[in-house]
Structure formats: structure tokens, C-alpha cells
């Protein structure tokens, strides 16, 4: 895949945060930035009303508890992370 180079300016504080985040994910700074931009510009998800809540009837139909995802799983799948944060995490 062809790559295009570009120059950008970041504050020293932001650059330090980017370096730390890249290190936590075992990525180069370039790979981290590319991955982050890819996630941020990926397909958009339908917007649900702010007051949308899964009904208790539906929640009670579940016969098992979903395992808590790892941070890596959440980082790698923006849709899963969104759904987990919005509908699953605080429903325990």
C-alpha cells in the first residue's frame, strides 16, 4: 500500500501522550497515529437517541453474561467499544 508523507505540528504535551499510548500498544508512533486516524475516520454508526435504553425485558432474556473485553479488544474495534461503553458496561 502506498503511503503519503505529511508534516504536522503537535504540542510537546500531546506528542508525549502519543508516544506513551503508542508504547502501551507496542506500536511505533507512526503506526499508532495511522491506526488512530483509521479508527476515527472509519464508517460512522447510526446515531441512537440519547435516552435510548435496552428494555429490562430484553436484558432479562440474556441467559449468560458477556465476558469483559480487554482494552486491546476495545482499542481494535471502535464499534464494539462504543456498544460496550454505552449499553453493556454499566448494566451490571
C-alpha positions as CSV (number, residue, x, y, z in Angstrom):
1,X,0.0,0.0,0.0
2,X,1.3,3.4,-0.9
3,X,1.9,5.9,1.9
4,X,1.8,9.7,1.7
5,X,4.1,11.7,4.0
6,X,2.9,14.9,5.7
7,X,4.1,17.3,8.3
8,X,2.1,18.3,11.3
9,X,2.7,20.3,14.5
10,X,1.8,19.0,17.9
11,X,2.3,20.5,21.3
12,X,5.1,18.7,23.3
13,X,2.5,17.5,25.8
14,X,0.4,15.9,23.1
15,X,3.4,14.3,21.5
16,X,4.4,12.8,24.8
17,X,0.9,11.4,25.2
18,X,1.0,9.9,21.7
19,X,4.4,8.3,22.4
20,X,3.2,6.8,25.7
21,X,0.0,5.5,24.0
22,X,2.0,4.0,21.2
23,X,4.3,2.3,23.6
24,X,1.4,0.8,25.5
25,X,0.1,-0.7,22.3
26,X,3.6,-1.9,21.2
27,X,3.4,0.3,18.1
28,X,5.6,2.8,16.5
29,X,4.4,6.4,16.8
30,X,3.7,6.4,13.1
31,X,1.7,3.1,13.3
32,X,-0.2,4.4,16.3
33,X,-1.2,7.7,14.6
34,X,-2.2,5.8,11.4
35,X,-4.2,3.3,13.4
36,X,-5.9,6.1,15.4
37,X,-6.8,8.1,12.3
38,X,-8.1,4.9,10.6
39,X,-10.4,4.3,13.6
40,X,-11.5,7.9,13.8
41,X,-12.4,8.1,10.1
42,X,-13.9,4.7,9.7
43,X,-17.6,4.1,9.0
44,X,-20.0,6.0,11.1
45,X,-22.5,4.2,13.2
46,X,-26.2,5.1,13.3
47,X,-27.0,7.6,16.0
48,X,-29.4,6.4,18.6
49,X,-31.5,8.8,20.7
50,X,-29.6,10.0,23.8
51,X,-32.2,8.5,26.0
52,X,-32.2,5.1,24.3
53,X,-32.0,2.2,26.8
54,X,-32.3,-1.5,26.3
55,X,-35.5,-2.6,28.0
56,X,-35.4,-4.7,31.1
57,X,-37.4,-7.4,29.3
58,X,-34.7,-7.8,26.6
59,X,-31.8,-7.6,29.2
60,X,-33.5,-10.4,31.3
61,X,-33.7,-12.6,28.2
62,X,-29.9,-13.0,28.2
63,X,-29.0,-16.4,29.6
64,X,-25.4,-15.6,30.0
65,X,-23.1,-12.7,31.0
66,X,-20.8,-11.3,28.3
67,X,-17.2,-11.5,29.2
68,X,-15.5,-8.2,29.9
69,X,-13.4,-7.3,26.9
70,X,-9.7,-6.5,27.1
71,X,-8.6,-3.0,26.4
72,X,-6.9,-4.3,23.3
73,X,-10.2,-5.6,22.0
74,X,-11.8,-2.3,22.7
75,X,-8.9,-0.4,21.0
76,X,-9.1,-2.6,17.9
77,X,-12.9,-2.4,17.4
78,X,-14.4,1.0,17.6
79,X,-18.0,-0.3,17.1
80,X,-17.6,-2.9,19.9
81,X,-16.1,-0.3,22.2
82,X,-19.0,2.1,21.5
83,X,-21.6,-0.5,22.2
84,X,-19.8,-1.9,25.2
85,X,-19.4,1.6,26.8
86,X,-23.0,2.7,26.0
87,X,-25.0,-0.4,26.7
88,X,-23.1,-3.2,28.5
89,X,-20.6,-1.7,30.9
90,X,-23.0,0.0,33.2
91,X,-25.8,-2.6,33.0
92,X,-24.2,-5.0,35.6
